[in-house]
Amino acid sequence: MNKNIVHGLLRMLATVCVGLLIALPVFAGTETVPATQLTSALHWRSIGPYVGGRVIAVTGVAQQPNLYYMGSTGGGVWKSENYGASWENISDKYFDSNNIGALAVAPSDPRVIYAGTGESDIRNTFLTGDGMYKSTDAGKTWTHIGLEKTEVISWIIVDPNNP
């Protein structure tokens, strides 16, 4: 049997089972817990950033599980040092293009970050960039390192031994 058909049937079976579990108390004549009681402990929070738009590039740092970088299409590079609870823009002073298509942290030195500009998401409109940027101090400062005419950089691979 085709693998896609099997996966589809399993998803459908799981959906039916969950639906029956939710509806079972109603059919059995028992009371159900009101939805407001189930969701009262939940609260909405923004994980930021407050400016930006679409996000294509996201990376973390293996040695620091609380540290993440995000590149947005039109909002530059952002950094979170608290598991994504808040974000700080770290590129506005240094980048000529704020359309980020790719990010990479050097595996051998987490202070070295590369950012490729140009939106890599295929859409009816997209924003081009002006090449590559590099930071050697965890995003405090950035240097433009070339590839100006590429317009869109969608993937960056860093040598694991040589940042």
N, C-alpha and C positions, 0 to 999 in steps of 0.2 A: 504494500500500500504506500502511496506517496507520502513522504514525510510531512509536507504541508497540510495534507488532509488530516493526518493523525493529530498534528498540533492543533488544528482547528477544532476537531472533535473533542480533544481534551479541554480546550478553553471553554467550549460550549457546555460540556459536562460540569466543569467547575462553576460556571455561572449559574447553571440550574441548581446545583447543590447549595450554593450560597443563598440563592433566592428561596429555596425550601427552608433552610435554617432560619432565615429572617421571618418567613411567613408562618412557620410551624406553630408558634404560640397563638397566633390568631385562629388557626384551624383547630387547635386543641382546646380553645375556649379560655386560655389563660390570658392574663394581662400582659401587655407589652410595655417596655420602658419608653417613655416619650423621648423623641429625638433631642429635645432641648436638654434633657438630663444627660444624655450620652455625650453631647457636645459642649456642655457647660465648662469643662476644664480646658477646652481648646481656646486659643486666642490667636488672632491674626498678628503677624509681625512682618515687616519688610526686611528682606535680607539684602536690599540695596543692589546696586548703587541707585541713587536718586536721579541721575542723569545718564543717558545712554540710549538704549534701544535694543536691537538684536545683539545677541552674544554668540560668537562662533568659536572663540578661542578661550579655553580654560585649562589651567594646569595647577598642580599642587607640587609640594616639595616632600619627597619621601621621608627625609630626615626630620621634618617638622610638620606633623599632621594637622596643625592649626593654620598653616600658611598656604594661601591660595592666590593665584593671579588670574585675572579675567580680562580679555580684550573684547571690547564691544565695537560695533559698527557705527561709528560716529561719536563715541565717547572715550576713546583712548584705552589705556591700560590701568586697571584697578588692582589694589592689593588688600587682602584681608588677613589679619593675624589672629583672628578669633573665630575660626571655623566658619566664616561667612556671616557672622552676626552684624558686622559693619564693614564698610569698604572705603578706601581712600584712593583718589586718583593720583597716579604717580608719573604720568606722562605729559600732561598739558604744557609744562614749561619747556619741554625738550623736543616734542614731535611736531613736524610740519603737517603730517597727516594723522588724523585721529581715527582712521578706519582700520581696525586691527583684524587680520585674517588668520594669524597663527602666533602662538606663544610656545616657548620651550625654556625649561630650566636645565642647566648643565648637570648631569648626574654626578659628576666628580667635584663640582663646586656650586652649591645652591645659591651663591651670591651672583652667579652669572646667568643672566636672563636675555633671551633673544625675542624680539617682536617683529613679525612680518606684517607690513601694512597692505591694505587692499582687501575689500570684502570678498570672501571666497564663497559665499552663499549664492547659489544661482537663483535669481529672481528676475522680475521684469525690469527692475532697476537695481543697480549696485554701485558701490563707491570704490574708486580706485585709490591706490596708495602711492607712496614715494620710496619704497624699498625697505631695508632692514635697519633695525636699531638694536643696540646692545648695551646692557648695564652690567657692570662688574661689582656693584655695591648693593645688590638686592633691590634695585629700582630707585635708589636715591638720585642718581644721575644717569643720563643716557647719552649715547653717541650714535650718530647716523653712520652706518658702515657700508652703504652702497646698495646696489641693485635698484637704482632709481627708476629704470624704465620697465621693470617687470609688471607694474601696476597691481598685480594680485599675487600674494604669497599665502598659500593655504596650508603649508606643512613645513615644519622645521625639525630636523633631526640633528642632535648634538652628539659628537663623538663621546662615548662614555668615559674615556680616559683623558681627553684633552678638550677642555672647554673653549 
